[in-house]
């Protein structure tokens, strides 16, 4: 975020207590290294609060997975984990979507063993890859965006996506 000139506050899940702790203009839910119930519960509460309060959320990798699960979608374990740079095909964008670069494909970094299998009601899928059907999904009315990859490690395409999220 420093590269983009954004002011931010970094919080670990255990530093947040209750709904009043989510009093930010935007929230980015990042990846994680462990699957822990307490992390999942806290992040689900953050997503629910942001959904109800119309606070923009960008879910990155695990953040996208927990967003999908919290709001009624599903995930599946992949046959083999994906790690490295991947080409993602972009389609289905509406004219008012400024989130992703104006390109037909993005070259992004992925590191995960799960894929979003079904997106929740109210979302549209706008990008896919040979590994995951829903690489980017966006809520049609709320400002909720899930990306299965890591834009922070995806060179220019990722920086453009992060920059566009900051401008929301």
Backbone torsions as a table, in degrees:
resi	resn	phi	psi	omega
1	UNK	NA	-28.5	177.4
2	UNK	-61.2	-38.3	179.2
3	UNK	-58.7	-32.7	-177.7
4	UNK	-90.9	-2.2	179.7
5	UNK	73.5	24.1	-178.1
6	UNK	-92.5	143.2	172.3
7	UNK	-89.0	133.8	-177.8
8	UNK	-148.2	162.2	174.7
9	UNK	-123.1	125.5	179.6
10	UNK	-98.5	126.7	-179.8
11	UNK	-130.3	137.7	170.2
12	UNK	-82.5	154.6	-176.1
13	UNK	-56.2	-36.2	-176.6
14	UNK	-76.4	-8.1	175.9
15	UNK	-85.5	-8.6	-178.5
16	UNK	-101.6	130.6	178.1
17	UNK	-132.8	119.1	175.8
18	UNK	73.0	173.7	-177.8
19	UNK	-65.0	-34.0	-176.9
20	UNK	-64.6	-14.7	-178.9
21	UNK	-75.3	-16.5	-179.8
22	UNK	-100.8	79.4	-179.5
23	UNK	-121.2	50.8	-177.2
24	UNK	-115.9	161.5	179.2
25	UNK	-71.2	-34.2	-178.7
26	UNK	-147.5	158.3	178.4
27	UNK	-132.7	135.1	170.9
28	UNK	-116.1	120.6	174.9
29	UNK	-99.4	118.5	-174.2
30	UNK	-91.5	-172.9	177.6
31	UNK	-72.5	-176.3	178.9
32	UNK	-150.7	160.9	179.7
33	UNK	-102.0	-19.1	-178.5
34	UNK	-130.0	149.8	173.3
35	UNK	-96.8	99.8	-180.0
36	UNK	-122.5	138.0	-178.2
37	UNK	-58.4	-43.4	-177.5
38	UNK	-64.6	-35.2	176.1
39	UNK	-67.0	-46.4	-179.3
40	UNK	-60.6	-44.0	-178.9
41	UNK	-63.3	-46.9	179.9
42	UNK	-61.4	-46.7	-178.7
43	UNK	-67.3	-34.7	175.1
44	UNK	-63.4	-40.5	178.0
45	UNK	-64.2	-40.2	177.8
46	UNK	-61.3	-46.6	-179.5
47	UNK	-62.2	-45.2	179.3
48	UNK	-60.6	-44.8	179.4
49	UNK	-62.2	-45.9	-179.8
50	UNK	-64.5	-39.3	177.9
51	UNK	-59.8	-49.9	-178.3
52	UNK	-68.8	-30.1	-176.3
53	UNK	-97.6	2.3	-178.8
54	UNK	56.4	43.6	174.9
55	UNK	-95.1	127.3	179.3
56	UNK	-60.2	138.3	177.5
57	UNK	-131.1	133.8	169.4
58	UNK	-113.4	112.5	176.9
59	UNK	-94.9	120.9	-178.6
60	UNK	-106.0	122.1	177.4
61	UNK	53.2	-103.8	177.1
62	UNK	-57.3	-38.5	178.7
63	UNK	-59.3	-37.6	176.3
64	UNK	-70.1	-40.5	-179.9
65	UNK	-63.7	-45.5	-178.8
66	UNK	-69.5	-32.0	175.2
67	UNK	-62.8	-47.5	179.4
68	UNK	-59.8	-48.3	-178.5
69	UNK	-64.2	-42.7	-178.2
70	UNK	-62.7	-36.7	-173.2
71	UNK	-100.1	11.2	172.4
72	UNK	108.0	7.6	176.4
73	UNK	-90.6	-168.0	178.8
74	UNK	-145.4	160.9	176.2
75	UNK	-127.9	158.7	176.1
76	UNK	-130.0	145.3	172.9
77	UNK	-71.2	136.2	178.9
78	UNK	-80.4	157.1	178.2
79	UNK	-63.6	-38.7	176.7
80	UNK	-143.0	138.4	179.4
81	UNK	-61.2	152.6	177.6
82	UNK	-109.5	132.6	175.2
83	UNK	-147.7	122.6	179.0
84	UNK	132.6	-173.4	-178.4
85	UNK	-78.9	136.2	-174.6
86	UNK	-136.5	145.5	173.9
87	UNK	-89.3	129.5	-179.8
88	UNK	-115.7	128.2	178.5
89	UNK	-88.6	128.7	-178.4
90	UNK	-101.4	131.7	176.6
91	UNK	-157.5	170.5	174.0
92	UNK	73.5	15.4	179.9
93	UNK	-79.9	140.3	173.4
94	UNK	-84.7	163.6	-177.6
95	UNK	-60.2	-28.6	-176.3
96	UNK	-90.1	3.6	179.6
97	UNK	-85.7	114.5	179.6
98	UNK	-108.4	10.3	-173.9
99	UNK	-67.4	-49.7	-175.4
100	UNK	-98.1	152.9	176.1
101	UNK	-56.9	151.7	-178.6
102	UNK	-76.1	74.0	-176.8
103	UNK	-140.6	159.7	176.7
104	UNK	-83.4	-20.7	178.0
105	UNK	-147.4	153.9	177.5
106	UNK	-122.5	149.4	175.8
107	UNK	-110.8	110.6	-168.8
108	UNK	-131.7	160.4	179.2
109	UNK	-94.8	129.9	177.9
110	UNK	-123.5	147.3	174.9
111	UNK	-156.1	89.9	-177.9
112	UNK	-161.6	162.1	178.9
113	UNK	-117.8	2.5	178.0
114	UNK	-125.7	154.3	174.3
115	UNK	-128.5	150.1	174.0
116	UNK	-73.6	118.8	-176.8
117	UNK	-88.7	-39.7	-178.6
118	UNK	-139.3	126.2	178.1
119	UNK	-82.5	151.5	-179.4
120	UNK	-67.3	161.6	176.5
121	UNK	-59.3	139.8	179.3
122	UNK	94.2	-9.7	178.5
123	UNK	-100.5	156.0	170.2
124	UNK	-124.5	146.5	176.8
125	UNK	-89.8	127.9	-176.6
126	UNK	-119.6	0.7	177.5
127	UNK	-157.5	149.2	180.0
128	UNK	-145.6	167.9	174.9
129	UNK	-142.3	178.5	177.4
130	UNK	-70.1	-13.2	179.9
131	UNK	-96.9	-37.0	-175.0
132	UNK	-138.3	134.2	-179.3
133	UNK	-71.0	-32.0	-175.1
134	UNK	-118.7	71.0	179.7
135	UNK	-69.4	-36.3	174.3
136	UNK	-134.2	129.3	174.0
137	UNK	-134.4	142.2	-171.6
138	UNK	-131.8	135.0	175.9
139	UNK	-71.5	139.4	-175.2
140	UNK	-73.8	-22.2	-179.1
141	UNK	-122.1	-36.1	179.5
142	UNK	-88.0	167.5	178.9
143	UNK	-99.4	63.4	-179.0
144	UNK	-118.2	125.6	-176.6
145	UNK	-131.8	132.6	174.3
146	UNK	-117.9	135.4	175.0
147	UNK	-127.8	129.9	-177.3
148	UNK	-75.8	-13.7	-176.3
149	UNK	-105.8	-175.3	-178.3
150	UNK	-111.6	95.6	-180.0
151	UNK	-63.1	-28.4	-179.6
152	UNK	-66.8	-14.9	178.5
153	UNK	-117.8	16.0	-171.2
154	UNK	-111.1	32.0	176.0
155	UNK	51.6	-142.9	-171.7
156	UNK	-63.3	-42.1	-179.9
157	UNK	-59.3	-41.3	178.5
158	UNK	-69.0	-39.4	178.6
159	UNK	-64.3	-38.7	178.0
160	UNK	-64.0	-43.8	178.9
161	UNK	-60.7	-48.0	178.7
162	UNK	-62.4	-42.4	178.6
163	UNK	-61.0	-42.0	178.3
164	UNK	-66.4	-36.0	176.8
165	UNK	-65.9	-41.5	179.3
166	UNK	-60.0	-34.4	-177.8
167	UNK	-77.5	-12.4	-179.0
168	UNK	-59.0	NA	NA
